[in-house]
Amino acid sequence: MSTIHIDRVSRWFGNVVAVNDITMDIAPGVTGLLGPNGAGKSTLIHMMGGFLSPSNGTVTLEPSPGPDGKPAAAAPIWRNEDSYRHIGLVPEREGMYDFLTGEEFVLANAELHGLRDPRAAAAEALATVEMEHARDRRISTYSKGMRQRVKMASALVHHPTVLLLDEPFNGMDPRQRMHLMELLRKMGDEGRTVLFSSHILEEVEQLASHIEVIVAGRHAASGDFRKIRRLMTDRPHRYLVRSSDDRRLAAALIADASTAGIELDRTEQALRIQAVDFTRFTTLLPRVAREHGIRLHTVSPSDESLESVFSYLVAA
Ligand SMILES: Nc1ncnc2c1ncn2[C@@H]1O[C@H](COP(=O)(O)OP(=O)(O)OP(=O)(O)O)[C@@H](O)[C@H]1O
């Protein structure tokens, strides 16, 4: 069982601050790292994997106890060869050695780790991701999903206790996605520390028992899916509503506590409604319309994008 401790970590590139003073622990089991594009997920993962040095703060690995059962000392990951034995990283980048076969690619990593029987280890890792059938084909002939799986095999070849995956489901078809989810879930259940990044909430919901949210380089929220979901549904929601009588509808809705503000948008010829209690408002609106004989023409959320949800979480 390994834990990664991220302590007041920042990373900047020139004057771009990609990760800004983040503190969190990644414990055994499956953790989802959720955040919109450009949030700093890849940068954070690369620091956890020892591919990138923090500009400030420390990323340390507290490895599983050795064969004698004694807990090993926590050590910084950056430039620490020993920690690389515990970590497998599946990068998002497609840049691979296209001229190699899948097997050669995985074998190269097995050799780099100095494994006793690299060939057997590579064969086992390729079998784990169901890629034996294509092991002799060049990577240049692989589909996106196959490339993803061969990267995964390469990251798993030395049986790491920590597996880090950057946007692993990108480009996968539903079957491959399900298979990878099963695999990651199994690894989490075995007590490995699995962290994957995603900007898709539903993906994270299906797999992660614990979620860390980062936005614009900052740690925005942490908890289980229900807690994060609650933060999202409890936030003010904005709707654009068009009806047969906007003024009467506005007057009737504003009387209810679930509605925080209503304005008449003349250009859109619609009401802009801010609701504070999502569940209550969604039952209130059709009821009020029915009671007043008003027909609803359009009801559309005007800020449902993940970005706006995230910006709310950050401001909270
Ligand atoms: N090598 C680099 N040089 C300059 N800026 C960088 C570098 N790497 C990342 N950045 C910047 O740091 C910020 C965070 O990038 P990062 O790739 O970590 O985000 P992300 O959450 O993984 O996004 P995505 O999902 O789009 O990959 C972005 O503004 C990005 O442009």
The ligand as an SDF file (V2000), in Angstrom:
LIG
                    3D

 31 33  0  0  0  0  0  0  0  0999 V2000
    5.8050   22.7250  -20.7090 N   0  0  0  0  0  0  0  0  0  0  0  0
    4.9790   23.7530  -20.5510 C   0  0  0  0  0  0  0  0  0  0  0  0
    5.3430   24.9970  -20.8980 N   0  0  0  0  0  0  0  0  0  0  0  0
    4.5030   26.0430  -20.7310 C   0  0  0  0  0  0  0  0  0  0  0  0
    3.2670   25.9720  -20.2060 N   0  0  0  0  0  0  0  0  0  0  0  0
    2.8350   24.7470  -19.8490 C   0  0  0  0  0  0  0  0  0  0  0  0
    3.6460   23.5760  -19.9950 C   0  0  0  0  0  0  0  0  0  0  0  0
    2.9460   22.5050  -19.5440 N   0  0  0  0  0  0  0  0  0  0  0  0
    1.7570   22.9970  -19.1410 C   0  0  0  0  0  0  0  0  0  0  0  0
    1.6760   24.3260  -19.3110 N   0  0  0  0  0  0  0  0  0  0  0  0
    0.5230   25.1950  -18.9730 C   0  0  0  0  0  0  0  0  0  0  0  0
    0.1270   24.8860  -17.6610 O   0  0  0  0  0  0  0  0  0  0  0  0
   -1.3010   24.8740  -17.5630 C   0  0  0  0  0  0  0  0  0  0  0  0
   -1.7790   23.5250  -17.0550 C   0  0  0  0  0  0  0  0  0  0  0  0
   -1.5560   22.5530  -18.0670 O   0  0  0  0  0  0  0  0  0  0  0  0
   -1.8460   20.9980  -17.8930 P   0  0  0  0  0  0  0  0  0  0  0  0
   -1.5060   20.3250  -19.1910 O   0  0  0  0  0  0  0  0  0  0  0  0
   -1.1980   20.5110  -16.6730 O   0  0  0  0  0  0  0  0  0  0  0  0
   -3.4380   20.9790  -17.6740 O   0  0  0  0  0  0  0  0  0  0  0  0
   -4.4670   19.7780  -17.8010 P   0  0  0  0  0  0  0  0  0  0  0  0
   -5.4350   19.9410  -16.6970 O   0  0  0  0  0  0  0  0  0  0  0  0
   -3.7520   18.4980  -17.9070 O   0  0  0  0  0  0  0  0  0  0  0  0
   -5.1890   20.1060  -19.1630 O   0  0  0  0  0  0  0  0  0  0  0  0
   -5.5910   19.1150  -20.3750 P   0  0  0  0  0  0  0  0  0  0  0  0
   -6.7260   18.2910  -19.8860 O   0  0  0  0  0  0  0  0  0  0  0  0
   -6.0180   20.0910  -21.4480 O   0  0  0  0  0  0  0  0  0  0  0  0
   -4.3590   18.3380  -20.7280 O   0  0  0  0  0  0  0  0  0  0  0  0
   -1.8190   25.2640  -18.9190 C   0  0  0  0  0  0  0  0  0  0  0  0
   -2.0550   26.6560  -18.9190 O   0  0  0  0  0  0  0  0  0  0  0  0
   -0.6760   24.9130  -19.8460 C   0  0  0  0  0  0  0  0  0  0  0  0
   -0.7120   25.7300  -20.9780 O   0  0  0  0  0  0  0  0  0  0  0  0
  1  2  1  0
  2  3  1  0
  2  7  2  0
  3  4  2  0
  4  5  1  0
  5  6  2  0
  6  7  1  0
  6 10  1  0
  7  8  1  0
  8  9  2  0
  9 10  1  0
 10 11  1  0
 11 12  1  0
 11 30  1  0
 12 13  1  0
 13 14  1  0
 13 28  1  0
 14 15  1  0
 15 16  1  0
 16 17  2  0
 16 18  1  0
 16 19  1  0
 19 20  1  0
 20 21  2  0
 20 22  1  0
 20 23  1  0
 23 24  1  0
 24 25  2  0
 24 26  1  0
 24 27  1  0
 28 29  1  0
 28 30  1  0
 30 31  1  0
M  END
$$$$
